């Protein structure tokens, strides 16, 4: 698909960031180009298929950029999943493992009603820890996850294996 090839060509590889041995996939060229950004939003919105979406949930922080725009396009609500301590009201939390320890993400207890149809979005699927924690939070709220969707998937890290039997969509895969 030519538009996917155009998006892929815009992703910039930054070697040794944030530490030696890592090749960082920089999406800022997509964000800075109106046409590319709109294409990425449209393709992410299409991962919902024909299912009407009640809420688009974005994962802190770059997931917010895409999820809020997709929510607008789908005429759905937007819900943030944030790092611990960033939400001002009563929350549910889920922890996940990082290469150097553990982290926690939270969602407001009233952010999603049971049975609401959810499109969960983040910019990148790597090892799947953050996304799995987000799926767990939505499970606590009894949401119906229509798709877990990413702009980029680093498939060699096998992160989708941590997301259970949910529908998973990636626009770009490395």
Backbone as a chain_set.jsonl record, in Angstrom:
{"seq": "XXXXXXXXXXXXXXXXXXXXXXXXXXXXXXXXXXXXXXXXXXXXXXXXXXXXXXXXXXXXXXXXXXXXXXXXXXXXXXXXXXXXXXXXXXXXXXXXXXXXXXXXXXXXXXXXXXXXXXXXXXXXXXXXXXXXXXXXXXXXXXXXXXXXXXXXXXXXXXXXXXXXXXXXXXXXXX", "coords": {"N": [[0.854, -1.175, 0.0], [0.775, 2.084, -1.008], [0.52, 4.413, 0.677], [1.194, 3.464, 3.197], [3.825, 2.749, 2.738], [4.851, 5.302, 2.329], [4.48, 6.445, 4.862], [6.178, 4.733, 6.318], [8.643, 5.366, 5.178], [8.997, 7.875, 6.229], [9.58, 7.554, 8.913], [12.157, 8.001, 11.139], [15.266, 6.562, 11.832], [17.068, 6.522, 14.811], [20.111, 5.902, 15.916], [21.449, 4.333, 18.858], [19.841, 5.54, 20.833], [17.503, 5.569, 23.416], [19.765, 4.69, 24.632], [22.968, 3.054, 24.209], [23.005, 0.669, 21.548], [20.296, 0.576, 21.043], [17.915, 1.194, 18.505], [16.124, 3.838, 17.878], [12.832, 4.523, 16.849], [11.818, 7.238, 15.324], [9.029, 9.196, 15.241], [8.454, 11.82, 14.792], [8.786, 13.122, 12.244], [6.446, 12.267, 10.901], [4.452, 13.358, 12.523], [4.921, 16.064, 12.101], [4.185, 16.567, 9.503], [1.424, 17.486, 7.844], [-0.174, 15.974, 5.987], [0.869, 13.356, 6.227], [0.4, 12.905, 8.944], [-2.409, 13.04, 9.036], [-2.965, 10.82, 7.424], [-1.949, 8.747, 9.038], [-3.702, 8.913, 11.204], [-6.172, 8.356, 9.989], [-5.712, 5.691, 9.113], [-5.313, 4.4, 11.579], [-7.832, 4.841, 12.724], [-9.371, 3.288, 11.025], [-8.817, 0.744, 11.943], [-10.759, -0.005, 13.675], [-12.694, -1.067, 12.162], [-16.02, -1.716, 11.121], [-17.272, -1.352, 13.487], [-19.021, 0.627, 15.781], [-17.443, 2.951, 17.865], [-17.22, 3.69, 21.293], [-15.379, 4.879, 23.055], [-12.074, 6.088, 22.651], [-9.058, 5.018, 23.753], [-6.03, 6.224, 24.931], [-2.566, 5.626, 25.447], [-0.246, 6.873, 27.746], [2.653, 8.488, 26.683], [2.857, 9.382, 24.007], [0.845, 7.984, 22.758], [-1.409, 9.465, 23.327], [-1.418, 11.534, 21.448], [-2.155, 10.353, 19.019], [-4.499, 8.932, 19.724], [-6.359, 10.872, 20.651], [-6.844, 12.359, 18.317], [-7.896, 10.338, 16.689], [-10.18, 9.719, 18.171], [-11.639, 12.074, 17.8], [-12.08, 11.925, 15.031], [-13.681, 9.617, 14.923], [-15.826, 10.446, 16.312], [-15.986, 9.877, 19.013], [-15.519, 9.467, 22.584], [-12.533, 10.433, 24.406], [-10.101, 8.797, 26.35], [-7.56, 8.946, 28.73], [-4.835, 6.808, 29.598], [-2.654, 6.934, 32.152], [0.646, 7.52, 33.545], [1.392, 6.508, 36.897], [0.068, 8.559, 39.448], [-0.597, 10.818, 37.99], [-3.236, 11.285, 37.372], [-6.156, 12.967, 38.557], [-8.296, 11.918, 40.083], [-10.19, 9.192, 41.595], [-8.682, 6.064, 40.933], [-8.007, 3.06, 38.986], [-5.299, 0.792, 38.952], [-2.477, -0.675, 37.231], [0.393, -2.66, 37.141], [3.524, -3.101, 35.427], [6.367, -4.772, 33.991], [9.544, -3.399, 33.434], [12.699, -3.177, 31.672], [14.407, -2.363, 33.632], [13.083, -2.414, 36.022], [9.945, -1.769, 37.546], [6.826, -0.379, 36.485], [3.873, 1.693, 36.771], [0.59, 2.144, 35.582], [-2.433, 4.104, 35.284], [-6.037, 4.483, 35.307], [-8.972, 6.471, 35.34], [-11.58, 5.533, 37.557], [-14.177, 5.822, 36.638], [-13.967, 6.111, 33.914], [-14.661, 4.478, 31.783], [-17.548, 2.768, 30.913], [-19.092, -0.401, 31.788], [-19.121, -2.697, 29.107], [-18.806, -0.785, 27.117], [-17.575, -0.002, 23.873], [-14.289, -0.124, 22.901], [-11.444, 1.404, 21.426], [-8.176, 0.884, 21.68], [-5.213, 2.675, 21.717], [-1.774, 3.122, 20.937], [1.459, 4.559, 20.236], [3.534, 2.775, 19.747], [4.282, -0.669, 19.737], [6.272, -2.624, 21.575], [7.795, -4.561, 23.704], [5.4, -5.105, 24.875], [4.537, -4.703, 27.495], [3.433, -2.267, 28.601], [1.122, -1.986, 27.042], [-0.198, -4.38, 27.702], [-0.725, -3.893, 30.398], [-2.512, -1.765, 30.094], [-4.62, -3.073, 28.775], [-5.362, -4.772, 30.839], [-6.321, -2.9, 32.72], [-8.573, -1.931, 31.33], [-9.999, -4.255, 31.276], [-10.621, -4.512, 33.994], [-12.544, -2.578, 34.136], [-14.501, -3.694, 32.678], [-14.722, -3.274, 29.933], [-15.328, -3.516, 26.384], [-12.98, -4.43, 24.265], [-12.347, -3.47, 21.09], [-10.223, -3.265, 19.301], [-6.681, -3.359, 19.669], [-4.478, -1.071, 18.858], [-1.688, 0.1, 16.967], [0.686, 2.506, 15.783], [3.27, 1.74, 15.11], [4.882, -1.427, 15.174], [7.3, -3.338, 16.738], [8.03, -6.145, 15.723], [9.834, -8.203, 16.205], [10.235, -8.235, 18.908], [8.073, -9.468, 19.956], [5.767, -8.507, 21.32], [2.991, -8.646, 20.991], [2.232, -11.108, 21.892], [1.701, -10.842, 24.556], [-0.781, -9.769, 24.772], [-3.045, -11.294, 24.8], [-6.075, -12.648, 23.419], [-7.03, -10.535, 21.961], [-7.997, -8.438, 19.197], [-5.416, -7.23, 17.266], [-3.763, -4.55, 15.768], [-1.374, -3.171, 13.584], [0.043, -0.442, 11.957], [2.554, 0.031, 10.8], [5.303, -2.196, 10.581], [8.239, -3.522, 11.98]], "CA": [[0.0, 0.0, 0.0], [1.69, 3.225, -1.144], [0.514, 5.345, 1.81], [1.954, 2.842, 4.289], [5.234, 2.907, 2.36], [5.203, 6.713, 2.55], [4.637, 6.602, 6.318], [7.374, 4.002, 6.737], [9.813, 6.123, 4.731], [9.126, 9.08, 7.051], [10.083, 7.214, 10.247], [13.603, 8.211, 11.176], [16.015, 5.726, 12.78], [18.075, 7.227, 15.609], [20.91, 4.874, 16.588], [21.97, 4.524, 20.22], [18.966, 6.384, 21.644], [18.047, 6.422, 24.465], [21.026, 4.155, 25.152], [23.702, 2.308, 23.178], [22.437, -0.587, 21.083], [18.882, 0.76, 20.692], [17.613, 2.024, 17.337], [14.863, 4.496, 18.186], [11.978, 4.846, 15.702], [11.369, 8.611, 15.548], [7.805, 9.48, 14.483], [8.201, 13.259, 14.676], [8.545, 13.562, 10.86], [5.03, 12.025, 10.586], [3.663, 14.344, 13.259], [5.162, 17.395, 11.566], [3.7, 16.684, 8.131], [-0.034, 17.401, 7.94], [-0.716, 14.882, 5.182], [1.265, 12.083, 6.838], [-0.297, 12.777, 10.223], [-3.799, 12.692, 8.729], [-2.975, 9.433, 6.939], [-1.77, 7.842, 10.185], [-4.942, 8.958, 11.991], [-7.195, 7.622, 9.23], [-5.407, 4.257, 9.148], [-5.593, 3.913, 12.937], [-9.293, 4.828, 12.897], [-9.902, 2.159, 10.257], [-8.614, -0.532, 12.647], [-12.008, -0.326, 14.373], [-13.607, -1.694, 11.217], [-17.343, -1.093, 11.056], [-17.822, -1.296, 14.842], [-19.064, 1.957, 16.389], [-16.569, 3.043, 19.039], [-17.679, 4.621, 22.332], [-14.237, 5.615, 23.592], [-10.725, 5.773, 22.195], [-8.182, 5.096, 24.922], [-4.639, 6.447, 24.564], [-1.574, 5.31, 26.474], [0.729, 7.921, 28.054], [2.257, 9.838, 26.35], [2.675, 9.582, 22.56], [-0.451, 7.429, 22.377], [-2.41, 10.537, 23.427], [-1.412, 12.314, 20.213], [-2.926, 9.632, 18.011], [-5.823, 8.532, 20.223], [-7.267, 12.022, 20.694], [-7.23, 12.674, 16.94], [-8.77, 9.253, 16.232], [-11.464, 9.909, 18.858], [-12.334, 13.146, 17.093], [-12.497, 11.397, 13.72], [-14.739, 8.625, 15.127], [-16.869, 11.074, 17.129], [-16.001, 9.1, 20.249], [-14.812, 10.081, 23.697], [-11.115, 10.106, 24.577], [-9.739, 8.455, 27.725], [-6.119, 8.727, 28.897], [-4.208, 5.929, 30.595], [-1.494, 7.739, 32.509], [1.594, 7.02, 34.543], [0.886, 6.637, 38.264], [0.162, 9.86, 40.106], [-0.888, 11.922, 37.071], [-4.682, 11.493, 37.261], [-6.566, 13.65, 39.78], [-9.456, 11.357, 40.772], [-10.041, 7.779, 41.976], [-8.161, 5.312, 39.793], [-7.55, 1.677, 39.017], [-3.917, 0.786, 38.48], [-1.872, -1.938, 36.814], [1.846, -2.544, 37.039], [4.164, -3.908, 34.385], [7.809, -4.88, 34.153], [10.468, -2.756, 32.508], [14.006, -3.833, 31.732], [15.144, -1.891, 34.805], [12.231, -2.363, 37.206], [8.505, -1.866, 37.366], [6.108, 0.888, 36.34], [2.441, 1.576, 37.034], [-0.295, 3.042, 34.853], [-3.735, 4.253, 35.929], [-7.186, 5.003, 34.579], [-10.042, 6.863, 36.262], [-12.528, 4.451, 37.799], [-15.417, 6.043, 35.89], [-13.61, 6.517, 32.552], [-15.301, 3.594, 30.822], [-18.67, 2.003, 31.482], [-19.096, -1.796, 31.351], [-19.674, -2.969, 27.787], [-18.482, 0.208, 26.096], [-16.663, -0.469, 22.839], [-13.048, 0.638, 23.061], [-10.288, 1.286, 20.551], [-6.996, 1.209, 22.483], [-4.171, 3.119, 20.785], [-0.472, 3.647, 21.358], [2.309, 4.791, 19.076], [4.516, 1.719, 19.521], [4.249, -1.944, 20.458], [7.603, -3.223, 21.668], [7.694, -5.807, 24.482], [3.995, -5.307, 25.2], [4.235, -4.52, 28.911], [2.523, -1.144, 28.828], [-0.162, -2.308, 26.408], [-0.845, -5.424, 28.505], [-1.253, -3.235, 31.598], [-3.684, -1.009, 29.663], [-5.671, -4.071, 28.535], [-5.789, -5.207, 32.168], [-7.148, -1.827, 33.28], [-9.857, -1.924, 30.631], [-10.688, -5.453, 31.748], [-11.173, -4.198, 35.317], [-13.729, -1.74, 33.909], [-15.424, -4.514, 31.874], [-14.852, -2.693, 28.602], [-15.198, -4.422, 25.244], [-11.895, -3.919, 23.429], [-12.562, -3.798, 19.684], [-8.887, -3.458, 18.746], [-5.51, -2.737, 20.28], [-3.89, -0.604, 17.601], [-0.404, 0.791, 17.095], [1.274, 3.028, 14.565], [4.461, 0.93, 14.825], [5.139, -2.636, 15.967], [8.616, -3.966, 16.625], [7.533, -7.52, 15.797], [10.871, -9.104, 16.709], [10.158, -8.258, 20.37], [6.936, -10.347, 20.25], [4.888, -7.883, 22.305], [1.583, -9.02, 20.842], [1.994, -12.34, 22.655], [1.267, -10.469, 25.906], [-2.062, -9.073, 24.694], [-4.151, -12.236, 24.804], [-6.756, -12.94, 22.161], [-7.608, -9.31, 21.411], [-7.621, -8.046, 17.852], [-4.256, -6.335, 17.319], [-3.472, -3.984, 14.46], [-0.221, -2.277, 13.485], [0.126, 0.176, 10.642], [3.92, -0.236, 10.338], [5.937, -3.271, 11.354], [9.685, -3.692, 11.776]], "C": [[0.901, 1.239, 0.0], [1.706, 4.163, 0.06], [1.242, 4.77, 3.017], [3.444, 2.96, 3.997], [5.71, 4.337, 2.606], [5.382, 6.986, 4.043], [5.937, 5.951, 6.787], [8.642, 4.766, 6.356], [10.057, 7.363, 5.593], [9.664, 8.794, 8.453], [11.604, 7.25, 10.21], [14.23, 7.287, 12.22], [17.081, 6.563, 13.474], [18.879, 6.164, 16.357], [21.363, 5.312, 17.984], [21.162, 5.522, 21.042], [17.823, 5.529, 22.159], [19.322, 5.885, 25.102], [21.7, 3.338, 24.063], [23.029, 0.97, 22.845], [20.976, -0.507, 20.675], [18.801, 1.593, 19.415], [16.203, 2.561, 17.55], [14.119, 4.83, 16.897], [11.327, 6.207, 15.982], [10.187, 8.929, 14.632], [7.57, 10.974, 14.277], [8.096, 13.748, 13.232], [7.09, 13.316, 10.408], [4.166, 13.078, 11.259], [3.763, 15.733, 12.639], [4.672, 17.614, 10.15], [2.193, 16.45, 8.155], [-0.628, 16.217, 7.197], [-0.378, 13.517, 5.798], [0.539, 11.848, 8.161], [-1.75, 12.377, 9.976], [-3.925, 11.253, 8.221], [-2.853, 8.466, 8.104], [-3.039, 7.789, 11.031], [-6.04, 8.167, 11.282], [-6.963, 6.117, 9.303], [-5.651, 3.662, 10.535], [-7.097, 3.841, 13.185], [-9.908, 3.629, 12.177], [-9.704, 0.819, 10.951], [-9.831, -0.922, 13.475], [-12.983, -1.056, 13.46], [-14.928, -0.957, 11.197], [-17.997, -0.97, 12.431], [-17.866, 0.144, 15.347], [-18.28, 1.962, 17.701], [-17.14, 4.072, 20.011], [-16.546, 5.502, 22.829], [-12.954, 5.131, 22.902], [-9.822, 6.037, 23.386], [-6.744, 5.217, 24.432], [-3.724, 6.205, 25.735], [-0.537, 6.423, 26.538], [2.071, 7.606, 27.395], [2.021, 9.989, 24.85], [1.369, 8.967, 22.059], [-1.555, 8.459, 22.437], [-2.546, 11.289, 22.105], [-2.335, 11.661, 19.186], [-4.351, 9.35, 18.48], [-6.805, 9.702, 20.248], [-7.74, 12.387, 19.296], [-8.162, 11.602, 16.37], [-10.146, 9.383, 16.879], [-12.276, 10.991, 18.167], [-12.886, 12.639, 15.765], [-13.676, 10.441, 13.855], [-15.925, 9.177, 15.917], [-17.097, 10.286, 18.42], [-15.346, 9.919, 21.36], [-13.358, 9.66, 23.703], [-10.845, 9.859, 26.052], [-8.229, 8.26, 27.795], [-5.814, 7.63, 29.917], [-2.865, 6.578, 30.871], [-0.56, 7.008, 33.45], [1.048, 7.339, 35.93], [1.113, 8.045, 38.805], [-0.194, 11.046, 39.236], [-2.383, 12.197, 36.914], [-5.223, 11.996, 38.592], [-7.692, 12.993, 40.578], [-9.187, 9.906, 41.12], [-9.673, 6.96, 40.749], [-8.086, 3.816, 40.08], [-6.121, 1.726, 38.51], [-3.48, -0.617, 38.103], [-0.373, -1.705, 36.685], [2.352, -3.446, 35.919], [5.668, -3.811, 34.564], [8.534, -4.135, 33.04], [11.803, -3.472, 32.602], [14.786, -3.456, 32.988], [14.275, -1.82, 36.046], [10.773, -2.524, 36.856], [7.911, -0.474, 37.227], [4.622, 0.621, 36.551], [1.701, 2.591, 36.169], [-1.667, 3.017, 35.506], [-4.777, 4.749, 34.933], [-8.222, 5.421, 35.614], [-11.07, 5.736, 36.365], [-13.805, 4.599, 36.988], [-15.175, 6.387, 34.415], [-14.344, 5.722, 31.475], [-16.408, 2.833, 31.539], [-18.602, 0.557, 30.995], [-19.775, -1.946, 29.987], [-19.375, -1.924, 26.728], [-17.424, -0.355, 25.148], [-15.471, 0.48, 22.76], [-12.073, 0.336, 21.937], [-9.105, 1.782, 21.372], [-5.847, 1.513, 21.537], [-2.904, 3.538, 21.519], [0.376, 3.813, 20.098], [3.139, 3.57, 18.727], [4.23, 0.496, 20.371], [5.653, -2.52, 20.409], [7.458, -4.552, 22.427], [6.275, -6.091, 24.95], [3.606, -5.07, 26.643], [3.227, -3.426, 29.185], [1.141, -1.448, 28.243], [-0.907, -3.379, 27.203], [-1.43, -4.834, 29.786], [-2.509, -2.439, 31.249], [-4.866, -1.943, 29.403], [-6.229, -4.559, 29.867], [-6.701, -4.166, 32.82], [-8.528, -1.799, 32.634], [-10.679, -3.159, 30.996], [-11.317, -5.23, 33.114], [-12.462, -3.392, 35.187], [-14.788, -2.452, 33.059], [-15.739, -3.897, 30.514], [-14.779, -3.795, 27.554], [-14.153, -3.819, 24.308], [-12.106, -4.412, 22.0], [-11.226, -4.078, 19.003], [-7.863, -2.771, 19.634], [-4.63, -2.369, 19.093], [-2.665, 0.279, 17.838], [0.005, 1.372, 15.754], [2.424, 2.115, 14.148], [4.493, -0.286, 15.739], [6.552, -3.104, 15.682], [8.371, -5.463, 16.811], [8.558, -8.491, 16.368], [10.888, -9.172, 18.239], [8.94, -9.042, 20.877], [5.981, -9.814, 21.312], [3.437, -8.301, 22.195], [1.247, -10.295, 21.6], [1.475, -12.042, 24.061], [-0.141, -9.88, 25.943], [-3.258, -10.011, 24.577], [-4.773, -12.393, 23.433], [-7.444, -11.721, 21.562], [-7.171, -9.12, 19.959], [-6.507, -7.007, 17.976], [-3.95, -5.861, 15.907], [-2.257, -3.061, 14.557], [-0.168, -1.737, 12.068], [1.491, -0.108, 10.017], [4.531, -1.328, 11.208], [7.414, -3.376, 10.967], [10.113, -4.98, 12.428]], "O": [[1.703, 1.417, 0.916], [2.766, 4.663, 0.439], [1.848, 5.519, 3.783], [4.236, 3.237, 4.898], [6.84, 4.553, 3.043], [6.321, 7.673, 4.445], [6.698, 6.541, 7.553], [9.602, 4.805, 7.126], [11.185, 7.848, 5.682], [10.156, 9.707, 9.116], [12.244, 6.618, 9.369], [13.775, 7.239, 13.362], [17.89, 7.226, 12.825], [18.388, 5.586, 17.327], [21.62, 6.488, 18.242], [21.72, 6.263, 21.851], [17.216, 4.809, 21.366], [19.898, 6.516, 25.988], [21.052, 2.968, 23.084], [22.556, 0.251, 23.724], [20.465, -1.421, 20.028], [19.526, 2.576, 19.259], [15.218, 1.833, 17.418], [14.711, 5.362, 15.958], [10.396, 6.305, 16.782], [10.32, 8.933, 13.408], [6.583, 11.358, 13.649], [7.375, 14.716, 12.99], [6.563, 14.089, 9.608], [3.255, 13.629, 10.641], [2.793, 16.491, 12.652], [4.734, 18.734, 9.642], [1.737, 15.346, 8.452], [-1.499, 15.528, 7.727], [-1.234, 12.636, 5.88], [0.116, 10.73, 8.458], [-2.265, 11.474, 10.636], [-4.882, 10.555, 8.554], [-3.575, 7.47, 8.159], [-3.408, 6.722, 11.523], [-6.756, 7.393, 11.917], [-7.901, 5.352, 9.527], [-6.144, 2.54, 10.649], [-7.581, 2.885, 13.791], [-10.86, 3.026, 12.673], [-10.358, -0.157, 10.585], [-9.922, -2.061, 13.932], [-13.984, -1.601, 13.925], [-14.966, 0.272, 11.249], [-19.144, -0.535, 12.535], [-16.837, 0.821, 15.34], [-18.446, 1.075, 18.538], [-17.5, 5.181, 19.616], [-16.713, 6.709, 23.006], [-12.781, 3.946, 22.616], [-9.817, 7.129, 23.954], [-6.289, 4.415, 23.616], [-4.052, 6.532, 26.876], [-0.015, 6.86, 25.512], [2.568, 6.493, 27.567], [1.071, 10.663, 24.452], [0.844, 9.396, 21.032], [-2.534, 8.364, 21.697], [-3.652, 11.638, 21.692], [-3.175, 12.317, 18.572], [-5.301, 9.512, 17.715], [-7.973, 9.528, 19.898], [-8.917, 12.693, 19.105], [-9.109, 11.92, 15.651], [-11.165, 9.181, 16.218], [-13.481, 10.831, 17.971], [-14.039, 12.903, 15.426], [-14.573, 10.44, 13.012], [-16.904, 8.471, 16.161], [-18.229, 10.064, 18.851], [-14.701, 10.935, 21.101], [-12.986, 8.661, 23.087], [-11.303, 10.616, 26.908], [-7.669, 7.495, 27.009], [-6.456, 7.542, 30.963], [-2.043, 6.754, 29.972], [-0.928, 6.01, 34.07], [0.328, 8.321, 36.112], [2.183, 8.634, 38.649], [-0.103, 12.185, 39.695], [-2.762, 13.238, 36.377], [-4.807, 11.516, 39.647], [-8.018, 13.474, 41.664], [-8.062, 9.434, 40.956], [-10.254, 7.121, 39.675], [-8.099, 3.371, 41.228], [-5.769, 2.606, 37.724], [-4.028, -1.61, 38.582], [0.065, -0.672, 36.178], [1.7, -4.412, 35.524], [6.175, -2.891, 35.205], [8.179, -4.234, 31.865], [12.018, -4.28, 33.505], [15.725, -4.156, 33.366], [14.685, -1.22, 37.04], [10.409, -3.312, 35.983], [8.432, 0.492, 37.784], [4.171, -0.524, 36.516], [2.121, 3.74, 36.037], [-2.031, 2.059, 36.187], [-4.468, 5.335, 33.896], [-8.337, 4.785, 36.662], [-11.383, 5.074, 35.375], [-14.455, 3.6, 36.679], [-16.072, 6.894, 33.741], [-14.613, 6.235, 30.388], [-16.212, 2.321, 32.641], [-18.105, 0.306, 29.897], [-20.851, -1.398, 29.746], [-19.659, -2.148, 25.551], [-16.514, -1.077, 25.555], [-15.612, 1.69, 22.583], [-11.889, -0.816, 21.542], [-9.036, 2.961, 21.72], [-5.535, 0.712, 20.656], [-2.943, 4.201, 22.555], [0.051, 3.279, 19.038], [3.429, 3.335, 17.554], [3.97, 0.602, 21.569], [6.161, -2.861, 19.34], [7.043, -5.554, 21.845], [5.978, -7.206, 25.379], [2.435, -5.226, 26.988], [2.266, -3.636, 29.925], [0.119, -1.195, 28.88], [-2.125, -3.291, 27.359], [-2.514, -5.232, 30.213], [-3.469, -2.434, 32.019], [-5.995, -1.627, 29.777], [-7.439, -4.737, 30.005], [-7.728, -4.512, 33.403], [-9.537, -1.658, 33.325], [-11.908, -3.109, 31.02], [-12.424, -5.703, 33.372], [-13.361, -3.506, 36.02], [-15.838, -1.884, 32.759], [-16.861, -3.984, 30.015], [-14.238, -4.871, 27.805], [-14.412, -2.818, 23.64], [-12.052, -5.612, 21.731], [-11.111, -5.02, 18.22], [-8.137, -1.748, 20.261], [-4.101, -3.243, 18.406], [-2.617, 1.082, 18.769], [-0.294, 0.799, 14.707], [2.544, 1.757, 12.976], [4.173, -0.196, 16.925], [6.95, -3.25, 14.526], [8.489, -5.986, 17.92], [8.182, -9.504, 16.959], [11.496, -10.081, 18.805], [8.791, -9.254, 22.081], [5.447, -10.582, 22.113], [2.719, -8.312, 23.195], [0.081, -10.533, 21.916], [0.869, -12.91, 24.689], [-0.642, -9.53, 27.012], [-4.367, -9.565, 24.285], [-4.094, -12.287, 22.411], [-8.35, -11.863, 20.74], [-6.107, -9.588, 19.553], [-6.643, -6.025, 18.705], [-3.886, -6.657, 14.97], [-2.134, -2.274, 15.494], [-0.316, -2.482, 11.099], [1.574, -0.449, 8.837], [4.304, -1.376, 12.417], [7.776, -3.325, 9.791], [11.292, -5.331, 12.384]]}, "num_chains": 1, "name": "protein.A"}
